[in-house]
Amino acid sequence: MFKASVAMLLLAGGLVCSQVVQAAEPLTLERTMKTMGFAFKQASEAANPAAALPHLEKLHRLTHDAKRAPMPTDKADVFQEGLDKVLAELTLAKQAAVADDAVKLQQHLAAVEQLKKRYHKERRFSFWQLIFGKV
């Protein structure tokens, strides 16, 4: 009985330590964006606006996290601008979800998707940058 208790205590302690280590990991733009993509997919595929609301709130929170993440200095202004536009659309999407307006919700999510495509192009390097380095 004592051995089982000690084993459970060690296991619980290990889980708590792993959660603390995960929480201490530095904020990165790439990791945050991947999590945002998953939350966006869940919001888009939700059965109804009410079911999309928790995913929209998570997406809103993650977008704020992305704004605080380290960014390439040469593109920080452009990325911040894009994230501000995403936040504005997410606010409208949340309002549509609260109002149970599925059509408006999908319109705002489509606008977020377009912003994602537009600003993801900004992080790509041009052919000339690859050849000659930073321009």
C-alpha positions as CSV (number, residue, x, y, z in Angstrom):
1,M,0.0,0.0,0.0
2,F,2.8,2.3,0.9
3,K,4.6,1.7,-2.4
4,A,1.5,2.4,-4.4
5,S,1.0,5.7,-2.5
6,V,4.6,6.7,-3.1
7,A,4.3,5.8,-6.8
8,M,1.1,7.9,-7.2
9,L,2.8,10.8,-5.4
10,L,5.8,10.6,-7.7
11,L,3.6,10.4,-10.8
12,A,1.5,13.4,-9.7
13,G,4.6,15.4,-9.0
14,G,6.0,14.5,-12.4
15,L,2.8,15.7,-14.1
16,V,2.9,19.0,-12.2
17,C,6.5,19.5,-13.0
18,S,5.9,18.9,-16.7
19,Q,3.1,21.4,-16.7
20,V,5.3,24.0,-15.0
21,V,8.0,23.4,-17.7
22,Q,5.4,23.7,-20.5
23,A,4.2,27.0,-19.0
24,A,7.7,28.3,-18.7
25,E,8.4,27.7,-22.4
26,P,9.0,31.0,-24.3
27,L,6.3,32.4,-26.4
28,T,7.0,31.9,-30.1
29,L,5.1,33.3,-33.0
30,E,5.2,30.0,-34.9
31,R,3.8,27.9,-32.1
32,T,1.1,30.4,-31.4
33,M,0.1,30.6,-35.0
34,K,-0.2,26.8,-35.2
35,T,-2.5,26.8,-32.2
36,M,-4.4,29.6,-33.7
37,G,-4.9,27.6,-36.9
38,F,-6.4,24.7,-34.9
39,A,-8.7,27.0,-32.9
40,F,-9.8,28.6,-36.2
41,K,-10.6,25.3,-37.7
42,Q,-12.6,24.3,-34.7
43,A,-14.6,27.6,-34.8
44,S,-15.2,27.2,-38.5
45,E,-16.5,23.7,-38.2
46,A,-18.6,24.3,-35.1
47,A,-22.1,23.0,-35.4
48,N,-23.6,26.3,-34.5
49,P,-22.6,29.8,-33.4
50,A,-22.8,29.0,-29.7
51,A,-20.5,26.1,-30.1
52,A,-18.0,28.3,-32.0
53,L,-17.9,30.9,-29.2
54,P,-15.3,29.2,-27.0
55,H,-13.0,28.7,-30.0
56,L,-13.4,32.3,-31.0
57,E,-12.5,33.4,-27.5
58,K,-9.4,31.2,-27.5
59,L,-8.5,32.5,-30.9
60,H,-8.9,36.1,-29.7
61,R,-6.6,35.3,-26.7
62,L,-4.0,33.6,-28.9
63,T,-4.0,36.6,-31.3
64,H,-3.1,38.8,-28.4
65,D,-0.4,36.4,-27.5
66,A,0.9,36.5,-31.1
67,K,1.1,40.3,-30.8
68,R,3.5,39.9,-27.9
69,A,5.6,37.2,-29.5
70,P,9.1,38.1,-30.8
71,M,8.9,38.9,-34.6
72,P,11.4,39.7,-37.2
73,T,12.1,43.4,-36.8
74,D,11.9,44.2,-40.5
75,K,8.3,42.8,-40.6
76,A,7.0,43.5,-37.1
77,D,4.9,46.6,-38.2
78,V,3.3,44.6,-41.0
79,F,2.6,41.6,-38.7
80,Q,1.2,43.8,-36.0
81,E,-1.1,45.5,-38.6
82,G,-2.4,42.1,-39.7
83,L,-2.9,40.9,-36.2
84,D,-4.9,44.1,-35.4
85,K,-7.1,43.4,-38.4
86,V,-7.6,39.8,-37.3
87,L,-8.6,41.0,-33.8
88,A,-11.2,43.4,-35.3
89,E,-12.7,40.6,-37.4
90,L,-12.7,38.2,-34.4
91,T,-14.5,40.8,-32.3
92,L,-17.2,41.0,-35.0
93,A,-17.3,37.2,-35.2
94,K,-17.8,36.9,-31.5
95,Q,-20.6,39.4,-31.7
96,A,-22.2,37.4,-34.4
97,A,-21.8,34.2,-32.4
98,V,-23.5,35.8,-29.4
99,A,-26.3,37.0,-31.6
100,D,-26.6,33.5,-33.0
101,D,-26.1,34.8,-36.5
102,A,-24.4,31.9,-38.4
103,V,-24.2,33.8,-41.7
104,K,-22.4,36.8,-40.3
105,L,-20.1,34.5,-38.2
106,Q,-19.0,32.7,-41.4
107,Q,-18.5,36.0,-43.2
108,H,-16.1,37.2,-40.5
109,L,-14.3,33.9,-40.3
110,A,-13.9,34.1,-44.1
111,A,-12.4,37.6,-43.7
112,V,-10.0,36.2,-41.1
113,E,-9.0,33.4,-43.5
114,Q,-8.3,36.1,-46.2
115,L,-6.2,38.1,-43.8
116,K,-4.3,34.9,-42.9
117,K,-3.5,34.2,-46.5
118,R,-2.5,37.8,-47.2
119,Y,-0.2,38.2,-44.2
120,H,1.3,34.7,-44.5
121,K,2.6,35.9,-47.9
122,E,4.5,38.6,-46.0
123,R,6.7,36.1,-44.2
124,R,7.9,34.4,-47.4
125,F,11.3,35.4,-48.8
126,S,11.5,36.6,-52.4
127,F,13.8,34.9,-54.9
128,W,16.2,37.8,-54.7
129,Q,16.4,37.6,-50.9
130,L,17.3,34.0,-51.1
131,I,20.1,34.7,-53.6
132,F,21.5,37.9,-52.2
133,G,20.4,37.8,-48.5
134,K,18.4,40.5,-46.8
135,V,17.6,43.4,-49.1
